[in-house]
Structures are given as C-alpha cells and as structure tokens.
C-alpha cells in the first residue's frame, strides 16, 4: 500500500510539472505538421544569431566574473566567523532580491551624475553598462553560494594540508577543489538568471 501511495503521488507530481511542457510540445507538433516551413523560425539566423551570441557571451562573462569575485570575497568572509563580524558577513544577502531593473536605473543614474559632475564620459548604455549592471545584480548571489561552499569544508583537512604545504598551495590544492561544486552551481545559476533576464 505505501508503494501504491508513493506511485500515485509521483504520478500526480509528474503530471503537474510536465503537463505544461507536454501541451507546448503538442502545439509545436501541430504547427509543424500544418506548415513544415515553420522549423526555419527555430534556427538562429541573421539578427537572431547575433543576439544569441551576444546573450551567451554576456551571460558567460557575468557568471565567470561573479564566481571569481565571489570566490575571493567568500574566502575573506569565511574568516569572519566570530563576534559581530560573523553575523555581519550575511548582511549583503539583503541585495539578492533587488531586481535587475532597479540596479540598472540606479547605476545609470550614478554614472550620469559622475559624467556631469566630473566631466568624464562613462558609458550609460551598451554592452559594458549591461555587463556591469548584471554583474552587480548577481554578485551577492555568487558571494553567498561561494561562502556556503567554504563553510562546508572540514577544517581538519585544511590543518592537515598546512602541515605539509604553504597556505597558497593549500588554498589551490585543497580548498578550491572542495568548494568547486558550490562555485560551479553558482556559475550555472547566475548564467541561467542572466540569459533569461530581458529587463536589462
């Protein structure tokens, strides 16, 4: 009987989760049978190809930069494990739910003010500004996931490594491989969020 209940619950879960996808596939199949030429629309050509390449490259650079800076910041925050600093290191998580368009408006306003006040010419539109806004949007997420990875490391392994190697070697040969799954997850998540963000 428990197996039957488990099977029914699993079937209900699968139907709820995958029914929308199945309906989309059915609609696509109907459209293809009605007009096979519609498959051409699925191929990225001309302007769509350029947009796809730009989107992929932007998201990849944002994810990589967020993971690199997140790793460096997370390794520093990892050492703040006592007293008030141990609690304050999570304060930056308040920035995670701030939507990208708020970052865009804020940074464009800030760059515009710097341009008029200091007489410089910082870009307020274009690829660099988009990259900067996306980077600042997802950096708190990158730092938090990196910090979670660092906090999951067994300190005994680090102490054992420090008996035989320099601290820099321990960081690159022991700590980074242990925290790598969290960093890969952070990079993948940020890439997915960035490439699906049409607001910026």
MARMAR-359509 format. One record per atom (N, C-alpha, C, O): residue number from 1; x, y, z. Coordinates in steps of 0.02 Angstrom, whole numbers, plus 50000, padded with zeros to 5 digits. Example, Ala and Ser with C-alpha at 12.3 -4.5 7.8 and 13.67 -1.06 7.14 Angstrom:
% MARMAR-359509
  pos      x      y      z
    1  50660  49716  50390
    1  50615  49775  50390
    1  50660  49835  50390
    1  50712  49834  50423
    2  50642  49888  50354
    2  50684  49947  50357
    2  50645  50002  50394
    2  50670  50057  50402
END
This chain:
% MARMAR-359509
  pos      x      y      z
    1  50041  49939  50000
    1  50000  50000  50000
    1  50042  50064  50000
    1  50026  50110  49963
    2  50096  50068  50040
    2  50139  50128  50036
    2  50167  50139  49967
    2  50175  50196  49945
    3  50183  50083  49932
    3  50210  50090  49864
    3  50157  50119  49818
    3  50173  50161  49775
    4  50095  50099  49825
    4  50041  50125  49784
    4  50032  50200  49796
    4  50023  50239  49749
    5  50033  50219  49859
    5  50026  50290  49876
    5  50084  50330  49847
    5  50075  50384  49819
    6  50144  50303  49854
    6  50204  50336  49827
    6  50199  50342  49751
    6  50217  50394  49723
    7  50175  50290  49718
    7  50167  50292  49646
    7  50116  50344  49625
    7  50127  50381  49577
    8  50059  50347  49660
    8  50007  50396  49644
    8  50032  50468  49655
    8  50018  50512  49614
    9  50067  50478  49709
    9  50095  50545  49722
    9  50146  50563  49668
    9  50147  50620  49645
   10  50187  50516  49649
   10  50237  50529  49597
   10  50204  50545  49530
   10  50225  50591  49495
   11  50152  50507  49513
   11  50115  50521  49451
   11  50082  50589  49452
   11  50082  50625  49402
   12  50054  50607  49509
   12  50023  50674  49516
   12  50075  50728  49508
   12  50063  50779  49474
   13  50133  50718  49539
   13  50187  50768  49534
   13  50211  50775  49462
   13  50220  50830  49437
   14  50222  50718  49428
   14  50246  50719  49359
   14  50194  50753  49314
   14  50212  50792  49270
   15  50130  50739  49324
   15  50079  50769  49282
   15  50074  50844  49292
   15  50065  50881  49244
   16  50080  50866  49354
   16  50078  50938  49368
   16  50138  50974  49339
   16  50132  51028  49310
   17  50197  50944  49346
   17  50259  50976  49323
   17  50266  50974  49248
   17  50284  51024  49217
   18  50251  50917  49217
   18  50266  50908  49146
   18  50207  50920  49099
   18  50216  50922  49038
   19  50147  50927  49126
   19  50089  50939  49082
   19  50096  51002  49040
   19  50082  51000  48980
   20  50118  51059  49069
   20  50127  51118  49027
   20  50177  51108  48971
   20  50167  51131  48915
   21  50232  51073  48986
   21  50283  51060  48934
   21  50254  51014  48880
   21  50266  51025  48821
   22  50216  50964  48901
   22  50185  50918  48853
   22  50136  50955  48807
   22  50134  50942  48747
   23  50097  51001  48835
   23  50050  51040  48794
   23  50086  51084  48744
   23  50063  51092  48687
   24  50143  51113  48765
   24  50182  51154  48718
   24  50209  51110  48662
   24  50207  51130  48603
   25  50234  51051  48679
   25  50260  51005  48627
   25  50204  50984  48579
   25  50216  50979  48518
   26  50145  50973  48605
   26  50088  50955  48562
   26  50072  51012  48514
   26  50061  51001  48455
   27  50070  51073  48540
   27  50056  51132  48497
   27  50110  51140  48444
   27  50095  51156  48387
   28  50173  51130  48463
   28  50228  51136  48415
   28  50222  51082  48361
   28  50231  51097  48302
   29  50206  51021  48381
   29  50198  50967  48332
   29  50141  50982  48284
   29  50148  50971  48224
   30  50085  51009  48309
   30  50030  51028  48266
   30  50051  51081  48215
   30  50034  51076  48156
   31  50088  51131  48239
   31  50111  51185  48194
   31  50159  51158  48141
   31  50156  51180  48083
   32  50202  51111  48160
   32  50250  51084  48112
   32  50214  51042  48059
   32  50230  51047  48000
   33  50165  51002  48080
   33  50128  50961  48032
   33  50086  51006  47985
   33  50077  50990  47927
   34  50061  51061  48012
   34  50021  51106  47971
   34  50064  51144  47921
   34  50044  51155  47864
   35  50125  51164  47942
   35  50169  51202  47898
   35  50241  51184  47916
   35  50269  51213  47962
   36  50273  51136  47880
   36  50341  51116  47897
   36  50392  51173  47892
   36  50446  51170  47921
   37  50375  51225  47854
   37  50421  51282  47848
   37  50431  51321  47912
   37  50477  51362  47917
   38  50388  51308  47961
   38  50394  51343  48025
   38  50458  51323  48062
   38  50480  51360  48106
   39  50487  51266  48045
   39  50550  51245  48076
   39  50607  51294  48062
   39  50654  51300  48102
   40  50603  51330  48007
   40  50654  51380  47990
   40  50658  51433  48045
   40  50711  51460  48058
   41  50600  51449  48075
   41  50599  51501  48127
   41  50638  51480  48189
   41  50658  51523  48228
   42  50648  51415  48199
   42  50685  51392  48257
   42  50760  51400  48250
   42  50797  51396  48299
   43  50784  51411  48188
   43  50855  51418  48176
   43  50876  51491  48186
   43  50846  51536  48158
   44  50928  51503  48228
   44  50952  51572  48237
   44  50991  51595  48175
   44  51046  51571  48162
   45  50963  51642  48139
   45  50996  51668  48079
   45  50996  51745  48082
   45  50954  51775  48116
   46  51043  51774  48046
   46  51048  51847  48040
   46  51049  51881  48108
   46  51093  51869  48149
   47  51000  51924  48119
   47  50998  51964  48181
   47  50988  51919  48242
   47  51017  51933  48295
   48  50948  51866  48236
   48  50937  51822  48293
   48  51001  51785  48313
   48  51013  51773  48372
   49  51043  51768  48264
   49  51106  51735  48280
   49  51152  51782  48318
   49  51183  51762  48368
   50  51156  51845  48295
   50  51197  51894  48331
   50  51172  51906  48402
   50  51212  51912  48448
   51  51106  51909  48409
   51  51077  51919  48476
   51  51091  51859  48521
   51  51105  51868  48580
   52  51088  51799  48493
   52  51102  51739  48532
   52  51175  51738  48555
   52  51189  51724  48613
   53  51221  51754  48509
   53  51293  51755  48527
   53  51306  51808  48580
   53  51342  51795  48628
   54  51277  51868  48571
   54  51286  51921  48621
   54  51259  51901  48689
   54  51290  51914  48740
   55  51200  51869  48689
   55  51169  51849  48752
   55  51211  51795  48787
   55  51222  51798  48848
   56  51234  51746  48749
   56  51276  51693  48778
   56  51341  51721  48805
   56  51362  51702  48860
   57  51374  51765  48767
   57  51438  51792  48789
   57  51429  51836  48850
   57  51469  51833  48897
   58  51377  51878  48851
   58  51364  51921  48908
   58  51351  51880  48971
   58  51381  51893  49023
   59  51308  51830  48966
   59  51292  51788  49023
   59  51352  51749  49048
   59  51362  51741  49108
   60  51393  51725  49002
   60  51453  51687  49021
   60  51503  51732  49058
   60  51531  51712  49109
   61  51513  51793  49033
   61  51560  51839  49065
   61  51534  51860  49134
   61  51572  51864  49181
   62  51469  51874  49139
   62  51439  51892  49203
   62  51446  51835  49253
   62  51465  51847  49311
   63  51432  51774  49232
   63  51437  51716  49277
   63  51509  51705  49299
   63  51522  51694  49358
   64  51557  51709  49252
   64  51627  51699  49269
   64  51652  51752  49317
   64  51685  51736  49367
   65  51637  51815  49302
   65  51660  51870  49346
   65  51629  51864  49415
   65  51662  51876  49465
   66  51565  51847  49418
   66  51531  51840  49483
   66  51561  51784  49524
   66  51568  51790  49585
   67  51579  51729  49491
   67  51608  51672  49527
   67  51679  51688  49551
   67  51698  51671  49607
   68  51719  51721  49508
   68  51787  51739  49528
   68  51787  51787  49587
   68  51821  51775  49637
   69  51750  51842  49580
   69  51747  51891  49635
   69  51712  51860  49696
   69  51732  51873  49752
   70  51661  51819  49684
   70  51627  51786  49739
   70  51673  51739  49777
   70  51669  51734  49839
   71  51718  51705  49742
   71  51766  51661  49774
   71  51814  51700  49818
   71  51828  51681  49875
   72  51840  51756  49791
   72  51886  51797  49830
   72  51852  51827  49891
   72  51878  51825  49946
   73  51792  51855  49880
   73  51755  51885  49936
   73  51733  51832  49987
   73  51737  51843  50047
   74  51711  51774  49962
   74  51689  51721  50006
   74  51746  51694  50049
   74  51736  51677  50107
   75  51807  51691  50020
   75  51864  51667  50059
   75  51882  51716  50115
   75  51905  51695  50168
   76  51870  51781  50103
   76  51883  51830  50156
   76  51828  51827  50209
   76  51843  51827  50269
   77  51765  51825  50187
   77  51709  51822  50234
   77  51710  51757  50275
   77  51685  51755  50331
   78  51738  51705  50246
   78  51744  51641  50280
   78  51782  51647  50345
   78  51768  51613  50394
   79  51832  51692  50345
   79  51872  51703  50406
   79  51837  51743  50459
   79  51858  51744  50517
   80  51783  51776  50440
   80  51744  51816  50489
   80  51693  51770  50523
   80  51634  51772  50508
   81  51717  51730  50570
   81  51672  51680  50600
   81  51659  51691  50674
   81  51631  51648  50707
   82  51680  51749  50700
   82  51670  51761  50772
   82  51641  51831  50783
   82  51655  51878  50746
   83  51601  51836  50834
   83  51575  51900  50856
   83  51528  51932  50806
   83  51493  51899  50768
   84  51528  51999  50807
   84  51482  52037  50764
   84  51497  52027  50691
   84  51452  52025  50649
   85  51561  52020  50674
   85  51580  52011  50604
   85  51552  51946  50575
   85  51535  51943  50516
   86  51545  51895  50617
   86  51517  51832  50595
   86  51444  51839  50574
   86  51420  51802  50531
   87  51409  51886  50606
   87  51339  51898  50587
   87  51334  51949  50530
   87  51290  51944  50488
   88  51379  51997  50529
   88  51376  52049  50478
   88  51395  52023  50408
   88  51376  52054  50358
   89  51430  51968  50405
   89  51451  51943  50339
   89  51392  51920  50297
   89  51398  51913  50236
   90  51333  51909  50329
   90  51274  51890  50291
   90  51231  51950  50272
   90  51179  51942  50241
   91  51253  52010  50291
   91  51213  52070  50278
   91  51204  52083  50204
   91  51152  52109  50183
   92  51254  52066  50164
   92  51250  52078  50092
   92  51195  52038  50058
   92  51175  52053  50001
   93  51169  51986  50093
   93  51115  51946  50064
   93  51051  51987  50054
   93  51006  51967  50017
   94  51047  52045  50087
   94  50989  52089  50077
   94  50985  52114  50005
   94  50932  52135  49983
   95  51041  52113  49969
   95  51042  52137  49900
   95  51019  52084  49850
   95  51006  52101  49792
   96  51015  52021  49870
   96  50997  51967  49823
   96  50928  51978  49792
   96  50921  51968  49731
   97  50876  51997  49829
   97  50810  52004  49798
   97  50799  52069  49759
   97  50745  52078  49730
   98  50848  52114  49759
   98  50839  52177  49721
   98  50838  52160  49647
   98  50885  52131  49621
   99  50784  52179  49611
   99  50778  52160  49540
   99  50829  52196  49496
   99  50851  52250  49513
  100  50847  52165  49440
  100  50898  52194  49396
  100  50880  52264  49370
  100  50924  52305  49363
  101  50816  52277  49357
  101  50799  52342  49329
  101  50811  52398  49380
  101  50824  52455  49360
  102  50806  52383  49445
  102  50823  52433  49496
  102  50897  52448  49494
  102  50918  52506  49499
  103  50938  52396  49488
  103  51010  52405  49480
  103  51024  52447  49418
  103  51066  52493  49419
  104  50990  52432  49362
  104  51002  52468  49300
  104  50987  52543  49309
  104  51027  52585  49290
  105  50929  52559  49337
  105  50910  52629  49347
  105  50959  52664  49394
  105  50978  52721  49382
  106  50978  52630  49447
  106  51023  52660  49497
  106  51092  52673  49468
  106  51120  52728  49476
  107  51121  52623  49433
  107  51188  52632  49407
  107  51190  52680  49347
  107  51238  52717  49339
  108  51138  52680  49307
  108  51135  52729  49252
  108  51131  52800  49279
  108  51162  52846  49253
  109  51092  52809  49333
  109  51087  52875  49365
  109  51154  52895  49395
  109  51176  52952  49389
  110  51187  52847  49429
  110  51251  52861  49460
  110  51304  52879  49408
  110  51342  52927  49417
  111  51307  52840  49354
  111  51356  52854  49301
  111  51341  52921  49268
  111  51387  52958  49252
  112  51277  52936  49257
  112  51259  53001  49228
  112  51279  53059  49273
  112  51304  53109  49248
  113  51269  53051  49338
  113  51290  53103  49385
  113  51366  53112  49384
  113  51390  53168  49386
  114  51403  53057  49383
  114  51476  53061  49379
  114  51498  53096  49315
  114  51544  53137  49316
  115  51465  53080  49259
  115  51482  53112  49196
  115  51472  53188  49198
  115  51516  53225  49175
  116  51416  53210  49224
  116  51403  53282  49226
  116  51443  53318  49279
  116  51463  53376  49269
  117  51456  53285  49334
  117  51493  53318  49389
  117  51568  53321  49376
  117  51599  53373  49385
  118  51596  53265  49354
  118  51668  53262  49344
  118  51690  53274  49272
  118  51749  53279  49258
  119  51642  53280  49227
  119  51658  53293  49157
  119  51690  53234  49121
  119  51726  53243  49073
  120  51677  53172  49146
  120  51703  53113  49112
  120  51649  53085  49066
  120  51593  53110  49063
  121  51666  53031  49031
  121  51619  53002  48983
  121  51610  52928  48996
  121  51628  52886  48954
  122  51583  52911  49054
  122  51569  52841  49069
  122  51508  52819  49029
  122  51459  52856  49024
  123  51509  52758  49001
  123  51451  52736  48961
  123  51391  52721  49005
  123  51397  52689  49057
  124  51333  52745  48985
  124  51271  52731  49022
  124  51225  52684  48983
  124  51172  52666  49007
  125  51246  52663  48924
  125  51210  52613  48885
  125  51262  52567  48852
  125  51322  52580  48856
  126  51238  52516  48819
  126  51283  52472  48782
  126  51305  52411  48821
  126  51280  52397  48875
  127  51352  52374  48791
  127  51373  52309  48818
  127  51404  52316  48887
  127  51388  52277  48932
  128  51450  52364  48895
  128  51485  52369  48960
  128  51436  52385  49016
  128  51440  52356  49070
  129  51390  52432  49003
  129  51343  52450  49056
  129  51297  52391  49073
  129  51281  52380  49131
  130  51277  52354  49021
  130  51235  52296  49033
  130  51273  52244  49075
  130  51246  52215  49122
  131  51337  52233  49056
  131  51378  52186  49094
  131  51385  52209  49166
  131  51378  52169  49212
  132  51399  52273  49177
  132  51410  52299  49244
  132  51348  52291  49287
  132  51352  52271  49345
  133  51290  52307  49258
  133  51227  52301  49296
  133  51213  52228  49313
  133  51195  52213  49370
  134  51221  52183  49265
  134  51210  52112  49278
  134  51259  52086  49330
  134  51240  52047  49374
  135  51321  52107  49325
  135  51373  52086  49373
  135  51355  52108  49443
  135  51359  52069  49490
  136  51336  52172  49451
  136  51318  52197  49517
  136  51254  52166  49543
  136  51244  52159  49604
  137  51209  52147  49497
  137  51146  52115  49518
  137  51159  52046  49548
  137  51131  52029  49600
  138  51201  52006  49515
  138  51209  51936  49534
  138  51271  51923  49577
  138  51283  51867  49598
  139  51310  51975  49590
  139  51369  51966  49633
  139  51351  51943  49704
  139  51384  51898  49730
  140  51299  51971  49737
  140  51282  51945  49803
  140  51265  51871  49803
  140  51281  51835  49851
  141  51232  51847  49750
  141  51217  51776  49745
  141  51281  51735  49738
  141  51288  51683  49769
  142  51328  51760  49696
  142  51391  51725  49688
  142  51431  51721  49752
  142  51461  51670  49768
  143  51432  51777  49790
  143  51468  51778  49853
  143  51436  51731  49904
  143  51470  51694  49938
  144  51369  51732  49908
  144  51335  51691  49958
  144  51345  51616  49944
  144  51356  51578  49990
  145  51340  51596  49880
  145  51349  51525  49865
  145  51422  51503  49875
  145  51435  51447  49896
  146  51469  51548  49860
  146  51539  51533  49873
  146  51551  51525  49948
  146  51586  51480  49970
  147  51521  51571  49987
  147  51529  51567  50060
  147  51500  51503  50088
  147  51529  51472  50133
  148  51442  51482  50062
  148  51412  51419  50084
  148  51460  51361  50069
  148  51468  51316  50109
  149  51492  51364  50010
  149  51541  51312  49993
  149  51600  51311  50041
  149  51623  51258  50062
  150  51626  51371  50058
  150  51682  51374  50105
  150  51662  51349  50175
  150  51702  51316  50208
  151  51601  51365  50196
  151  51579  51344  50262
  151  51570  51268  50267
  151  51570  51241  50322
  152  51563  51235  50211
  152  51555  51162  50211
  152  51620  51123  50213
  152  51619  51061  50214
  153  51676  51158  50215
  153  51741  51124  50215
  153  51759  51102  50285
  153  51751  51140  50333
  154  51785  51041  50291
  154  51807  51015  50355
  154  51875  51047  50372
  154  51923  51040  50334
  155  51878  51081  50428
  155  51940  51117  50446
  155  51998  51069  50458
  155  52056  51088  50452
  156  51983  51007  50475
  156  52037  50958  50487
  156  52077  50945  50424
  156  52138  50934  50427
  157  52044  50946  50367
  157  52079  50936  50303
  157  52127  50993  50289
  157  52182  50983  50263
  158  52105  51054  50306
  158  52148  51112  50295
  158  52209  51109  50341
  158  52265  51122  50320
  159  52197  51093  50404
  159  52253  51089  50452
  159  52302  51034  50431
  159  52363  51043  50439
  160  52277  50979  50405
  160  52322  50925  50382
  160  52363  50949  50323
  160  52423  50934  50318
  161  52332  50987  50278
  161  52369  51012  50220
  161  52422  51063  50240
  161  52475  51065  50210
  162  52406  51104  50290
  162  52453  51156  50311
  162  52515  51127  50344
  162  52566  51162  50351
  163  52512  51064  50366
  163  52571  51033  50395
  163  52624  51019  50343
  163  52684  51014  50358
  164  52603  51012  50279
  164  52649  50992  50227
  164  52659  51043  50172
  164  52708  51040  50135
  165  52613  51091  50165
  165  52616  51139  50110
  165  52607  51210  50135
  165  52583  51222  50190
  166  52626  51257  50091
  166  52614  51328  50106
  166  52540  51342  50101
  166  52502  51303  50072
  167  52518  51398  50131
  167  52448  51416  50132
  167  52420  51425  50061
  167  52363  51405  50047
  168  52460  51454  50016
  168  52437  51463  49947
  168  52425  51396  49913
  168  52376  51389  49877
  169  52469  51347  49925
  169  52459  51281  49897
  169  52398  51246  49926
  169  52361  51212  49891
  170  52387  51255  49991
  170  52328  51225  50023
  170  52264  51255  49993
  170  52215  51219  49982
  171  52265  51320  49981
  171  52206  51352  49952
  171  52191  51326  49882
  171  52133  51311  49866
  172  52243  51320  49840
  172  52232  51298  49771
  172  52222  51223  49765
  172  52186  51200  49720
  173  52255  51183  49808
  173  52253  51111  49800
  173  52202  51075  49846
  173  52183  51018  49832
  174  52182  51108  49899
  174  52135  51076  49946
  174  52069  51114  49948
  174  52016  51085  49936
  175  52073  51178  49963
  175  52012  51217  49974
  175  51972  51226  49910
  175  51912  51212  49909
  176  52003  51249  49856
  176  51966  51262  49794
  176  51934  51199  49765
  176  51876  51202  49744
  177  51968  51142  49764
  177  51933  51081  49740
  177  51872  51063  49784
  177  51823  51037  49758
  178  51876  51076  49849
  178  51820  51059  49892
  178  51761  51107  49882
  178  51704  51087  49889
  179  51777  51170  49867
  179  51723  51219  49858
  179  51700  51223  49785
  179  51652  51258  49770
  180  51733  51186  49740
  180  51717  51189  49668
  180  51644  51173  49652
  180  51615  51207  49610
  181  51613  51122  49683
  181  51542  51110  49667
  181  51497  51170  49680
  181  51452  51183  49641
  182  51509  51205  49735
  182  51469  51265  49750
  182  51482  51319  49699
  182  51436  51356  49680
  183  51544  51326  49677
  183  51561  51377  49627
  183  51530  51361  49559
  183  51506  51406  49525
  184  51531  51298  49540
  184  51500  51278  49477
  184  51425  51289  49479
  184  51395  51313  49431
  185  51395  51273  49536
  185  51323  51285  49544
  185  51307  51359  49540
  185  51259  51379  49509
  186  51349  51400  49572
  186  51339  51473  49570
  186  51345  51499  49499
  186  51304  51539  49476
  187  51397  51476  49463
  187  51406  51498  49394
  187  51348  51478  49350
  187  51324  51519  49309
  188  51324  51417  49356
  188  51267  51394  49316
  188  51204  51432  49331
  188  51166  51449  49286
  189  51192  51444  49395
  189  51132  51480  49415
  189  51133  51552  49391
  189  51083  51578  49365
  190  51190  51585  49399
  190  51196  51655  49376
  190  51190  51659  49301
  190  51159  51705  49274
  191  51221  51611  49265
  191  51215  51610  49192
  191  51142  51603  49171
  191  51119  51639  49126
  192  51105  51558  49204
  192  51034  51548  49187
  192  50993  51611  49202
  192  50951  51631  49161
  193  51005  51641  49260
  193  50968  51703  49277
  193  50984  51759  49228
  193  50940  51796  49208
  194  51048  51765  49210
  194  51069  51820  49167
  194  51041  51812  49096
  194  51018  51861  49066
  195  51044  51751  49069
  195  51023  51743  48999
  195  50946  51747  48992
  195  50921  51759  48937
  196  50910  51736  49047
  196  50837  51742  49043
  196  50812  51810  49066
  196  50752  51820  49071
  197  50858  51855  49081
  197  50838  51922  49105
  197  50832  51969  49045
  197  50882  51990  49017
  198  50771  51986  49027
  198  50760  52030  48970
  198  50750  52102  48991
  198  50749  52147  48948
  199  50743  52115  49056
  199  50730  52183  49079
  199  50788  52230  49066
  199  50777  52286  49044
  200  50850  52206  49079
  200  50908  52249  49069
  200  50923  52256  48995
  200  50971  52290  48976
END
